């Protein structure tokens, strides 16, 4: 199994009311950082397996919270985890139709999808005419989301049958990092390491 990693650090201030309730005191957080690891497909790596695997490593199936995150993960996949290397046409992320029971179809209704990790709710970039909730192979429809890669598909969202083996993207919370401007590569036992710090 090949593994590729990217770090994304986001600077920015977040303010919250202090737990004491004092209206004049606020907490301040100046930096947080996420690590994303991209794995190639295995025979077992359907959506639930990938979710369990990410959680067993202390993370979760990736939440894509903004355009910059989406762009960097796509760059990582293009550079190291293309179809020749990974032998698959998509990578699972943590977006899915979690309704149980599923009382209606979600065709062209992306608002019916939710993230396994509620880091964000609003950033979604669907491929044209997606989600389509195809039921030709499974009457339950396509309830899990991949970053879709085909010759004309470049990593936007696509709903897919959850039982299909795909590559997958895990996300991990990291401590604070000092800012650097360079991009470095090194070899790890399980594949390549790619580091990006903004």
C-alpha positions in Angstrom: 0.0 0.0 0.0 1.4 3.4 -1.0 1.0 6.4 1.3 1.3 10.0 0.5 1.1 12.8 3.1 0.5 16.6 3.0 0.4 19.0 5.9 -1.9 22.0 5.7 -1.4 24.7 8.3 -3.9 27.5 8.6 -3.2 30.8 10.3 -6.1 32.8 11.5 -7.7 34.0 14.6 -10.7 32.3 16.1 -12.4 33.9 19.0 -14.9 32.3 21.5 -16.7 33.5 24.6 -14.7 32.5 27.6 -16.2 29.6 29.6 -16.5 31.8 32.7 -19.3 33.7 30.9 -17.5 37.0 31.4 -18.5 39.1 28.4 -15.2 40.9 28.4 -13.0 37.8 28.2 -12.5 35.8 25.0 -10.3 32.8 24.2 -7.9 33.2 21.2 -6.5 30.4 19.0 -3.9 31.5 16.5 -3.0 28.4 14.5 -4.3 24.9 13.8 -2.9 22.3 11.4 -4.2 19.2 9.6 -2.3 16.3 8.1 -3.8 14.5 5.2 -2.7 11.0 4.1 -3.7 9.5 0.8 -3.8 5.7 0.4 -4.1 3.6 -2.7 -6.9 1.2 -3.1 -6.8 -2.3 -1.6 -9.2 -5.2 -2.2 -11.0 -4.3 1.0 -11.1 -0.6 0.9 -14.7 0.2 0.5 -16.0 3.3 2.2 -16.8 1.8 5.6 -13.4 0.0 5.7 -11.6 3.2 4.8 -13.5 5.1 7.5 -12.6 2.4 10.1 -9.0 2.3 8.9 -8.6 6.1 9.3 -10.2 6.0 12.8 -7.9 3.1 13.8 -4.9 5.4 13.1 -6.4 8.2 15.2 -7.9 10.3 12.4 -11.0 10.2 10.2 -12.0 10.1 6.6 -11.0 13.6 5.3 -13.2 16.6 5.6 -12.5 19.2 2.8 -13.2 22.5 4.4 -12.2 25.0 1.8 -11.0 25.5 -1.8 -7.3 25.6 -0.8 -7.6 22.2 1.0 -9.3 20.7 -2.0 -6.6 22.1 -4.4 -3.7 20.8 -2.2 -5.1 17.3 -1.9 -5.7 17.2 -5.7 -2.1 18.3 -6.3 -0.9 15.5 -4.0 -2.9 12.9 -5.8 -1.9 14.1 -9.3 1.8 14.2 -8.3 2.0 10.8 -6.6 -1.2 8.7 -6.6 -2.5 8.7 -10.2 -4.2 5.7 -11.7 -0.9 4.2 -12.9 0.4 4.2 -9.4 -2.7 3.5 -7.4 -4.8 1.4 -10.0 -8.1 3.1 -9.0 -10.3 6.0 -10.3 -11.3 7.6 -7.0 -10.5 8.4 -3.4 -13.0 8.1 -0.6 -13.6 11.2 1.6 -15.7 11.6 4.7 -18.9 12.9 3.0 -21.9 10.6 2.8 -25.6 10.3 2.9 -26.0 9.1 6.5 -29.8 9.0 6.6 -31.0 5.7 7.9 -33.4 4.8 6.7 -33.0 6.7 3.5 -36.5 8.0 3.0 -35.9 9.7 -0.4 -33.4 9.9 -3.2 -30.6 12.5 -3.1 -30.3 13.0 -6.8 -29.0 16.6 -7.4 -29.5 17.3 -3.6 -26.0 17.7 -2.1 -27.6 19.1 1.1 -28.6 15.6 2.0 -24.9 14.7 2.5 -23.0 15.2 5.8 -19.4 14.8 6.9 -18.2 12.1 9.4 -16.3 14.8 11.2 -18.3 18.0 11.6 -15.4 20.4 10.9 -17.4 22.2 8.3 -20.7 22.0 6.4 -20.6 24.4 3.5 -17.7 23.7 1.1 -18.6 21.1 -1.6 -17.4 21.0 -5.2 -19.4 18.4 -7.2 -18.7 17.1 -10.6 -21.2 18.2 -13.2 -24.6 16.4 -12.9 -23.6 15.0 -9.5 -24.8 13.7 -7.1 -26.9 11.4 -9.3 -27.8 8.6 -6.9 -27.5 5.9 -9.5 -29.4 2.8 -8.6 -28.4 0.5 -11.6 -26.1 -1.6 -9.4 -27.6 -1.2 -6.0 -31.2 -0.3 -5.1 -29.9 1.7 -2.1 -28.2 4.1 -4.4 -24.8 5.8 -4.3 -24.4 7.1 -0.7 -20.7 7.7 -0.3 -18.5 10.4 -1.9 -15.2 10.0 -3.7 -12.8 12.5 -5.3 -13.4 11.3 -8.9 -10.5 10.6 -11.2 -11.0 9.6 -14.8 -9.3 11.0 -18.0 -11.8 13.9 -17.9 -12.5 13.9 -14.2 -10.0 15.7 -12.0 -10.9 15.2 -8.4 -14.3 16.9 -7.8 -17.0 15.1 -5.8 -19.0 12.2 -7.1 -21.4 10.0 -5.2 -20.5 6.3 -5.5 -21.6 2.9 -4.3 -20.2 2.5 -0.8 -19.1 -1.1 -1.4 -16.7 -0.2 -4.2 -13.0 -0.4 -3.3 -11.3 2.9 -3.7 -8.2 4.8 -2.5 -9.0 7.0 0.5 -7.9 10.2 2.2 -7.4 10.3 6.0 -7.1 13.4 8.1 -5.3 13.9 11.4 -5.1 16.8 13.8 -1.6 18.1 14.2 0.0 20.4 16.8 1.2 23.8 15.9 3.9 24.2 13.3 6.4 26.9 12.6 5.8 28.4 9.2 8.2 27.5 6.4 8.1 28.5 2.8 9.7 25.4 1.2 8.2 22.2 0.0 10.2 19.1 1.0 10.0 15.4 0.0 11.4 12.3 1.6 10.8 8.6 1.4 8.9 6.7 4.1 8.7 2.9 4.5 5.2 2.9 3.1 5.7 5.4 0.2 6.3 9.1 -0.3 6.0 11.9 2.1 4.9 15.3 0.9 4.9 18.3 3.2 3.1 21.5 2.5 2.8 24.2 5.1 1.0 27.4 4.3 
